[in-house]
Amino acid sequence: MGTAKDGSGQPHTRTEAQQRADDIHVYRRERARLHADGLLAADDEGQQRVDAYHARLLEQLETRFDIDRDQQASRLSLGMRVASLLGALALAASIFFLFYQFWGYLPVAAQVSILAGASLASCVATFMIRARDDSGYFSKLAAMVAFACFVLNIAMFGQIFNITPSDKALLVWGAYALLLAYACDLRLLLVMAILCLTTFIAARFGTWSGLYWFDFGERPENFFPAAVLLFALPLYFDHRGFAGFPVIYRVFALLTLFLPMLVLSNWGYGSYIDFDSDVVEVFYQILGFILSAAVIWLGVRRGWNDVVNTGVTFFVIFLYTRFFDWWWDYMPKSLFFLVLGLVSILLLLVMRRLRAAGLFSGREVQP
Amino acid sequence: MNTLAGNPYRAMYAALALVLAVNAIVLAGAAWNRSGEPESELILTQRELDTPYGGYGEFENSGMTLRLDWKIADADRRFDEDPDAAYYGYGSRTATWLDAEKMRTLGFTPPAPGTEEQLLRYEERTSGREVFLVLELDGPAYRESLAQVGRYVRRTEQQRAANPRKKELAEQAIAAKEMLGRVEKEMSRLFVVDAGLDAEILRGRYRDRTHYAIVRGRVEPMLQRSPDWPDDKSVPEFAGYVDSLSIDGISVPAGVLPSSVMDDEKVTYRVQVAWGRRFEPWIVSAQMTAPQKPAND
């Protein structure tokens, strides 16, 4: 975890640097406990060399990557990340509204020049900021502005030239966001890319099956191919150096799989399976339970906490929606919620028992 | 995937290349659409090109867009039976020509006879599709609407004359005349009159490019049930309706029309709209015209 791409042990990204610093703090805390318990000598020469090395390393990492040296700094960093995210979204919105406010007064040539120019300039600015900003906060802002400029660029061309709406816009937006995400190590842009490309893939599959592209949501199964692709990507492509990317791929893969399944478990008409809607709904209800349980098992075996948590969440959602269907109209509400509470406690007890029995002990595997 | 973070310049060049390529493709496509002779060119007025729903100035948008206001000879709403519904478009946008046979040519498969559950499943599962539509300007469809309103006016007049003491018949006759004025002077003369999958075949049928425009639009299937269905054991009729045009808003370039067009309902204008090789429209020219006398005068 947190090893550099070239195997030297030196971190190359802020995330790796922060992980290294956190590991050092954990090491120091455990060593202090061992000293207190009398298991380690306080004046060991080797330890002193290690302490000096760690102190120099922490200073270098802080200077180079702007990492958090302690818990207080970590809390402040969290605030900075939130501010960075909100700032990025606000700047993106301001780009849209600024252009909308003035574009009607400009001739077409000026509109085209400004839109294309803003896309190109914001792209260059993003990479220039990235080259100077190791913390990533300002890169995130710049990349989000660049993405917003490109989305506006293509969307407004469509409006200016009255172009027939097409799903291909999602493809190019997604490709651009993906490029920015990997070039600048930005999870926010990866999320944008996944949203765009997932929608594009669903629209394409909808078109191939005879739907108008905009109606892809009428067949939730159109999202399944994208779910498989998202889950497989981090398995086949090395993501060392992109901390957090595999988690995002997996979580969105499961969302893309389970949300449509949840819809189909309540709306059988929307399935490609041309069968009685009640039968289709039962099929997807059962499949939802089976797959969410399988996902939990897989997550535990591979050491993917994100997968376990997502699987548990959807297992509970599937369960609660069934309870609602069966009992909401027939039980007093107090009894209904009591049953939900008792089932939750039962699930906790079962999972604790299984954990204690070691049935879910899996090797720690990171992609 | 090779990581790009190790070489920011390579990533930047790739991003710039993507932006440039997409812009070039989009602009080239727009230019190609407008190249050569337009596929059609219609002179529309404020009757056919209206301000968008929600009005101007929403979300501080300085851009102007005019909305194509189109009508259809609705099989369910005739001017000589229910002029208000026909004028304001209440009810589904079915058409006398969008029958089962036409729907088959558009690629729709009607449902097999079955129970209500089966028919409901058919309706839930069958989606619309994008086809080519024919827009007719000031043609037989509009004149038929005028004729229907004329018949309605004459009928209400006869009823009023036969029962001069009945106040509601007098009011109905007045309302009928007002409706005739609105249809003559305010209602859109743009009607959807045909649909097909092949634009060339449609153009072969409607050769006048100054009165017929071929555009993309969406047709949806529907099952028309009788009011007493299923008690009367009738078979629902398979038909279709025109849901929307793929592009019904046309951007107005700066300076072509004053912004008062968006705010003032009384302004009148003529706009030359062309449709190109991709059946995408643009405004060629526009001019303000003298306001006509209101329909109610």
Chai-1 contact restraints between the chains, C-beta under 6 A:
chainA,res_idxA,chainB,res_idxB,connection_type,confidence,min_distance_angstrom,max_distance_angstrom,comment,restraint_id
A,Y100,B,N61,contact,1.0,0.0,6.0,A-B,restraint_1
A,Q101,B,E60,contact,1.0,0.0,6.0,A-B,restraint_2
A,Q101,B,S62,contact,1.0,0.0,6.0,A-B,restraint_3
A,F102,B,S62,contact,1.0,0.0,6.0,A-B,restraint_4
A,W103,B,G63,contact,1.0,0.0,6.0,A-B,restraint_5
A,G104,B,S62,contact,1.0,0.0,6.0,A-B,restraint_6
A,G104,B,G63,contact,1.0,0.0,6.0,A-B,restraint_7
A,G104,B,M64,contact,1.0,0.0,6.0,A-B,restraint_8
A,Y105,B,S62,contact,1.0,0.0,6.0,A-B,restraint_9
A,Y105,B,A254,contact,1.0,0.0,6.0,A-B,restraint_10
A,L106,B,A254,contact,1.0,0.0,6.0,A-B,restraint_11
A,P107,B,A254,contact,1.0,0.0,6.0,A-B,restraint_12
A,V108,B,P253,contact,1.0,0.0,6.0,A-B,restraint_13
A,A116,B,N23,contact,1.0,0.0,6.0,A-B,restraint_14
A,S119,B,V19,contact,1.0,0.0,6.0,A-B,restraint_15
A,L120,B,V19,contact,1.0,0.0,6.0,A-B,restraint_16
A,C123,B,A15,contact,1.0,0.0,6.0,A-B,restraint_17
A,C123,B,L16,contact,1.0,0.0,6.0,A-B,restraint_18
A,C123,B,V19,contact,1.0,0.0,6.0,A-B,restraint_19
A,F127,B,P8,contact,1.0,0.0,6.0,A-B,restraint_20
A,F127,B,M12,contact,1.0,0.0,6.0,A-B,restraint_21
A,A131,B,P8,contact,1.0,0.0,6.0,A-B,restraint_22
A,F157,B,V26,contact,1.0,0.0,6.0,A-B,restraint_23
A,Q159,B,S251,contact,1.0,0.0,6.0,A-B,restraint_24
A,I160,B,S251,contact,1.0,0.0,6.0,A-B,restraint_25
A,F161,B,A30,contact,1.0,0.0,6.0,A-B,restraint_26
A,N162,B,I247,contact,1.0,0.0,6.0,A-B,restraint_27
A,N162,B,I250,contact,1.0,0.0,6.0,A-B,restraint_28
A,N162,B,S251,contact,1.0,0.0,6.0,A-B,restraint_29
A,N162,B,E280,contact,1.0,0.0,6.0,A-B,restraint_30
A,N162,B,P281,contact,1.0,0.0,6.0,A-B,restraint_31
A,I163,B,E280,contact,1.0,0.0,6.0,A-B,restraint_32
A,T164,B,S246,contact,1.0,0.0,6.0,A-B,restraint_33
A,T164,B,E280,contact,1.0,0.0,6.0,A-B,restraint_34
A,V172,B,V22,contact,1.0,0.0,6.0,A-B,restraint_35
A,Y176,B,L18,contact,1.0,0.0,6.0,A-B,restraint_36
A,L179,B,A14,contact,1.0,0.0,6.0,A-B,restraint_37
A,L179,B,A15,contact,1.0,0.0,6.0,A-B,restraint_38
A,Y182,B,L4,contact,1.0,0.0,6.0,A-B,restraint_39
A,A183,B,L4,contact,1.0,0.0,6.0,A-B,restraint_40
A,A183,B,A11,contact,1.0,0.0,6.0,A-B,restraint_41
A,D185,B,A5,contact,1.0,0.0,6.0,A-B,restraint_42
A,L211,B,S127,contact,1.0,0.0,6.0,A-B,restraint_43
A,Y212,B,R129,contact,1.0,0.0,6.0,A-B,restraint_44
A,Y212,B,E130,contact,1.0,0.0,6.0,A-B,restraint_45
A,D215,B,S127,contact,1.0,0.0,6.0,A-B,restraint_46
A,E218,B,S127,contact,1.0,0.0,6.0,A-B,restraint_47
A,F237,B,M1,contact,1.0,0.0,6.0,A-B,restraint_48
A,G241,B,T3,contact,1.0,0.0,6.0,A-B,restraint_49
A,Y269,B,E124,contact,1.0,0.0,6.0,A-B,restraint_50
A,Y269,B,R125,contact,1.0,0.0,6.0,A-B,restraint_51
